[in-house]
Amino acid sequence: SRCRPRPSATIVVVRDGAAGIEILLSRRADGTDYTSGAWVFPGGIVDPRDRDAHGACYGIDDAEASARLGLEVGGLDFFVAAIRESFEESGLLFGRALGDSDDALDGEATDRLAPWRGALHRREHGIAEMCVREGIRIDAGALVYLSHWLTPLGRAKRYDTRFFIAAAPRSQVALFDGTEMVEQLWIAPADALARSK
């Protein structure tokens, strides 16, 4: 039906700040929908092509991911979607370069991959294609499953959202995309809650 919740994934990215843990929040562009101007975590709809990236994942397979999410199959789709959305919206990519060193991606690598952000957002390419063409593996094992939320009844758009939490990749710098997200900040959780009152 029109109000059937759409599968989606969100990731709470955290880092050590000067005064303790900080979370990454981005402000949505105005004029999109009821979330216009809202401060949010990176996230969005699960793309059917996210499943194509299972073979590029490491750290967890679909059987384990599905068990953690209480699903029969397809749990890894949500992990991939969360990682893809993090990259699209904030430029942070949980992954490693293929090769002898199998190094975690650094800021230089994500700068080189930046043109993929818009292509993924516009659904011109899937993340599996990026992984194959750029020699990347997705670090699905970096994400910890946090919770499961459904948008309340009565909304024009409803989401069946899986929330994850992960430490920000080292040596990468978050940068909002300027399309979906127009501002970004690292903030202490208590301060973020205080701003919402």
C-alpha atoms as one frame of an Amber mdcrd trajectory, in Angstrom:
protein
   0.000   0.000   0.000   0.959   3.662  -0.218   1.809   3.751   3.503   3.801
   0.519   3.593   7.097   1.264   5.400  10.114   1.341   3.121  13.251  -0.522
   4.267  15.922   1.975   5.274  19.123   2.207   7.289  20.702   4.888   9.436
  24.138   5.069  11.005  25.155   6.947  14.146  28.785   7.871  13.509  30.764
   8.629  16.671  34.247   9.877  17.477  36.325  10.857  20.509  36.081  14.612
  21.032  37.999  16.908  23.376  35.270  16.592  26.015  34.087  13.052  25.251
  32.061  11.205  22.645  30.694  13.247  19.728  28.110  12.261  17.111  27.916
  13.410  13.501  24.758  15.297  12.544  23.885  16.775   9.151  21.135  19.264
   8.268  18.813  18.284   5.450  18.188  20.735   2.632  14.971  22.748   2.852
  11.965  21.943   0.700  12.268  18.168   0.478   9.566  16.783   2.806   8.588
  16.821   6.482  12.257  16.306   7.365  13.274  19.559   5.635  15.893  21.408
   7.650  16.101  18.623  10.227  19.389  17.590  11.830  19.797  13.874  11.136
  22.209  10.962  11.094  23.360   9.690   7.683  20.806   7.297   6.264  18.219
   6.502   3.644  16.332   3.896   1.648  17.790   0.450   0.997  18.578   0.297
  -2.733  17.802  -3.133  -4.270  21.327  -2.999  -5.738  22.820  -2.921  -2.224
  22.375  -6.702  -2.263  24.795  -6.896  -5.198  27.566  -5.713  -2.840  27.355
  -8.718  -0.487  30.405 -10.212  -2.178  32.388  -7.034  -1.497  31.633  -7.103
   2.244  33.839  -8.461   4.983  33.531  -8.762   8.748  30.004 -10.183   8.587
  28.005 -12.237   6.075  24.294 -12.181   5.274  23.459 -15.095   7.575  24.995
 -13.364  10.617  23.649  -9.933   9.641  20.148 -11.346   9.205  20.326 -13.128
  12.561  21.319  -9.891  14.298  18.397  -8.039  12.702  15.901 -10.853  13.283
  15.412 -11.499   9.572  15.464 -14.719   7.583  17.600 -13.224   4.793  18.726
  -9.862   3.471  20.061  -8.405   6.699  23.348  -7.475   5.066  21.408  -5.183
   2.691  20.810  -2.829   5.624  24.500  -2.771   6.596  25.470  -1.965   2.993
  22.777   0.722   2.746  23.989   2.403   5.943  27.579   2.442   4.669  26.535
   3.712   1.229  24.403   6.486   2.711  27.226   7.507   5.048  29.503   7.870
   2.045  26.911   9.706  -0.067  25.928  12.198   2.610  29.049  12.670   4.741
  31.939  11.370   2.625  32.905   8.797   5.275  33.385   5.330   3.800  33.749
   2.248   5.979  35.991   0.138   3.793  39.413  -1.100   2.823  41.447  -1.092
  -0.343  42.077  -4.477  -1.920  45.703  -5.497  -2.143  48.609  -6.848  -0.181
  48.328  -4.241   2.563  44.507  -4.322   2.754  44.692  -0.811   4.222  41.730
   1.062   5.686  40.679   3.897   3.412  42.166   7.275   4.296  41.243  10.827
   3.356  43.244  10.688   0.142  41.300   7.608  -0.978  37.911   9.129  -0.158
  38.879  12.335  -1.991  39.637  10.226  -5.057  36.290   8.430  -4.687  34.314
  11.669  -4.216  32.775  11.662  -7.744  31.016   8.413  -6.844  29.023  10.156
  -4.102  26.738  11.998  -6.498  26.510   9.036  -8.868  25.369   6.788  -6.023
  22.898   9.382  -4.753  21.374   9.778  -8.235  21.255   5.973  -8.528  23.338
   6.090 -11.695  25.517   3.330 -10.242  25.281   0.882  -7.374  27.863   0.577
  -4.626  28.856  -2.894  -5.861  30.013  -1.338  -9.143  32.086   1.219  -7.245
  33.716  -1.543  -5.205  34.654  -3.560  -8.290  35.928  -0.626 -10.315  37.861
   0.971  -7.440  39.169  -2.173  -5.736  37.344  -1.680  -2.431  35.885  -3.971
   0.201  33.067  -2.749   2.463  33.753  -3.024   6.183  30.305  -4.211   7.259
  31.872  -5.599  10.424  32.578  -2.048  11.622  28.864  -1.457  12.229  27.069
  -2.503  15.412  23.310  -2.977  15.218  21.574  -0.536  17.554  17.772  -0.531
  17.134  14.729  -0.891  14.873  12.212   1.918  14.383   9.031   2.261  12.331
   7.636   5.640  11.267   4.283   6.145  13.073   1.032   5.560  11.232  -0.501
   8.588   9.522   2.647   9.817   7.792   2.633  10.135   4.006   6.088   8.507
   3.996   6.870   5.645   6.348  10.192   3.918   6.957  11.196   0.572   8.441
  14.583   1.707   9.709  17.500  -0.221  11.136  19.893   1.925  13.172  23.587
   1.168  13.470  26.477   2.775  15.350  30.136   2.894  14.323  33.322   4.762
  15.125  34.244   7.240  12.392  36.920   5.873  10.053  40.341   7.143  11.081
  42.155   9.479   8.691  38.923  10.489   6.944  37.218  13.875   7.209  33.439
  14.229   7.119  32.145  16.603   4.450  28.440  17.144   3.718  27.395  16.656
   0.098  25.797  20.074  -0.486  22.738  18.476  -2.118  20.853  16.397   0.421
  22.848  17.811   3.324  23.749  21.488   3.579  25.460  21.701   6.960  27.247
  19.335   9.311  28.604  19.243  12.845  30.147  17.010  15.466  28.336  17.450
  18.760  28.098  15.832  22.193  24.911  13.736  22.472  23.709  15.733  25.497
  24.154  19.002  23.587  22.260  17.606  20.601  19.357  16.632  22.865  19.384
  20.057  24.521  19.106  21.750  21.093  15.974  19.718  20.278  13.998  20.965
  23.289
